[in-house]
Amino acid sequence: MQVEHLLKENRLEKIVKDIFVLENEDPSKQIILPFYADGFPGIMYQKTAESAVLLSSKKKLSDFFLYGQTIKPIEIAVSGAYRLIVFQLYPYASRLLFGVNPQKLNDECYDLQMVEGANAGMTIERLKKAENVNDEINSIIEFIKKLYEKPVKASESKVELAIDLIIRENGKITVKALTEQLFMTERTLQRQFIEYIGIPPKKFASIVQFQTSISQISAEAVSRLTDIVYENGYTDQSHFIRSFKKYAGKKPTDFKKSG
């Protein structure tokens, strides 16, 4: 998997978190791609011989689609040679760019041609004519730029600040601490998270906390699970294992073996 990072001067830095490129050139190969809970929605373009399938619902995915936050583990089956380009967005971006209800989008995906006001048809034509992956990435960047012209409300700015604080603290921040730093009530913060993000702030922080721990296991940055437990603010090992299984679909020891 190749990961691209947008340049800091790019005006989409508050919308796009990362760009991932996943490729396979073997036409005879079938792959099951696991996606664990990460709390970030995104846009995906697939260039495949056969449409990728979301296994939980047996749903064939369109060539160019918007997906919601993954708050539980999912799997996508891809057959033959493929290239998947994933633009991972910040949690508030699906509502900001497309006006969709983030709660309805959680663990789901929408064909971008069916999203009102997205005007994805022209971008899809450009993607099909693109000669290389850089042209495809630039086409999607231009698509997002055209959508990102709406003024930001004060409430949206507060949500952006809350998301930034949670990410910077690796999920180890309480709702009370968030409200104190943002000078707002817990009720207002909860309401704005549901409206703009689709999940409560505590749940988003829990997913970010999980993502930090899974990154450590994947990188083998620590040798003992107890180190991960206490470094990431879990109360004990049982709490960590329950949370990990909820968001990854397997225990941390099984994940480490499969990795």
N, C-alpha and C positions, 0 to 999 in steps of 0.2 A: 504494500500500500504506500502510495506517495502522498505526502502532505504538503500543501502549499500554504504559505502565510501571506495575507495581503500586506502591502507596504503600509507603514504607519501613517503616511501622509494621505493614503486613500480615504476619501470621504465616506466609504462604506465600512470603516473599521468598527463602528458602533452597531452595525447591522449583521455583518458577516464575521463569525468567529474563526472559522477555518475552512479550507477547501481540501477535500480528499479525492484522490484518484485511485480507483481500484481496477486492475486490469488482469485479464487472462487471455492468452493467445491459443490455448489448446481447444480445438473445435469439438473434441470428444469428451471433454470433461464436464461433469455436473458438480456444482459447489453449493453448499449450504452456508450462507453468510450469517453469523450471529450478530445481533445488535442488542447491546445491553442498555438498560435505562441510563440516559444521560441528561435529560431535562432540556434538551435543545431541539427545536424544530429544524427543518431544512428544506432545501430544494434538491432534487436529484434528476439527473439526465442519464438515461441508460441507452447505450448503443450495443444492442445484443441481437443475436440470430433469432432467439426466442424471447418473448417477454418474461421478465423476472416475475416470480410469484411470491406473494406474502403468505407463508405457510399456515398461519393461524386461521386465516379466512379463505384460503385457496384463491385469493384475489390476484388477477393478473394486473401488474402495474403498468401504467401508461409510460410513454417514452420520457415525458417531462412532467414531474409531479411535485406537489408540496406535501410534506409529511409533518405530522405534529410531534410534540415531545414524546419520546419513548420513556414511559414511566414503568414499563415492565419489559422483560426480555422478549424479543421477537426474532424470527428467522426469515430470510429471503433465499429462495432457491433460484439459481441461475444456471442455465445449460449452455454449453458451447463457449466460444470466444465472446468476450464482452469487455466493455469499458464503462464504468460507472463514475460519474462526476457528482460529488456531493458537496453542496454549499451548506455548511452548518451555520445556522442563524442563531442570534441571541433570542432568548425566550419571548420577548415582546414583539419580535419582528413579524411574525405571521399575522398578527392583528394590525400592526402599523402599516405593512405593505399591502396586505390583501383584504383587510377588514373582516376576516373570518373569526368565528367564535373559537378561541383557543381550547375551550373545554371539549367541544365537539371534535376537534382535530387531534386530541391526544390519542396516541397509538393508532392513528388512522392516516389516510393519505387521500389527496384530491388531485385529479387530473387538472393540470393548470389551464388547459383549454376550456374547462368547465367553470373556472373561477371567474365570476363576474368582474369586469374591469381590469383583469390581468393582461388581456391582449397578447396572449402567448403564441398565437399562430405564426406571426412573423419570425419570432425567435426560434421556433421549432424548425422553420424552413432554413434559417441560417445555420442551425446546429447540424441539420442533415447535409448541408453543403460544405461544412467546415472540413478543412484538409488535415487538421491535426488537433491535438488536445488543447493547445494554447488558444487556437481559434474558438474552440468550444467554450473554454473558460471565459474568454473575453466576451463572447455572445451572451453568456449568462450574467456577467457583470453589467453589461449594458442594459439588459432586461431589468435588473434590480435597480439600477440608477434611475430609470424612467419612473419606477414606482415610488422611489424614495424622494418625493418632492413635497410631501405633506408637512405642514407645521407641527411641531411637537408640543403637546399640551403639558401644563405644569405637572399634572398627575403622572403622565408618562415619564417625565424626567425623574420623578421620585422613584418610580419603579426601576428605571435604569440604574439609579444610584444604589438601590437595594440589591439588585442583581450583582452589581460590581462588588459590593461589600461581601456578599455571600461567596462569590467566586474567589476573591482575594483571601478570605479566611478559610478556604477549602471546606465550606459548609459548617465550620465550627463556630457558629454565631447564633445566639438565641433571638427569638422574635422580639423579646424585650429590649435587647441591645440594639436591634435594628430600629425600633420605634424611637428610642432615645437619640440615636445618631441622626435620624431623619426628621425629628420633631413632629411626629404624627402619632395618632392613637393606634393601638393594635387592631381595632375594628376597621379603621380606614385602610391600614396596610393589608389586612386579609381581603377586604373587598376589592382593592385595586389589583392584588395578585390574581384573584379569581377572574377579574375582568380582562386583564392584559396578558396574563401568563397561563391561566387555566388550572392552576393548582395553588394551594396555600404556600406561604413562604417557608413554613417548617418542612413541608414535603420536598420543596425544591432544594433546601439546604441539605436535607438527608440524601438526596440523589447526588449532589455535588460531593458530599462527604464520601459516599460510596465510590464515586468516580476516582477520587484521590487514592482510595485504598486499592482499587483494581489496577490503577496505573503502577502502583508500587509492586504489586504481585507480578504483573506482566513484565516489569523491568527487573524483577528480582532484586529490588533495592534493599530489601530487608530479608533476613533469613528466618525469622520467627513470626508467627501470626500475632503473638502477644505484643510485639513491637508495633505492628500496624494498628492493633486495637487501641493502644494508648496514645500513639502519635496522632491518630485521627479523631480522638475525642469520644470514642465509644466507652460506655460505662463498664463493660466487661466483654469477655470473649463470646458469651452466648448472645449478647445483644448484637455484636458484630456479625456473627454467623447468620442470625435471623435476617438482618438487614441485607447482607450480601446475597443470600439465597432469594430473597424477595426481588431484588433488582437484576440478578444475573441468572436466576433459574437453577443455580447449583451452589454447592458449598465451596468456600474458598480453596479447600484442599483439592477438590475435584477440578476446580478451574485451573489451579496451578499444574495439575497432572496433564490436563488437556492442552495447556499452553506449551 
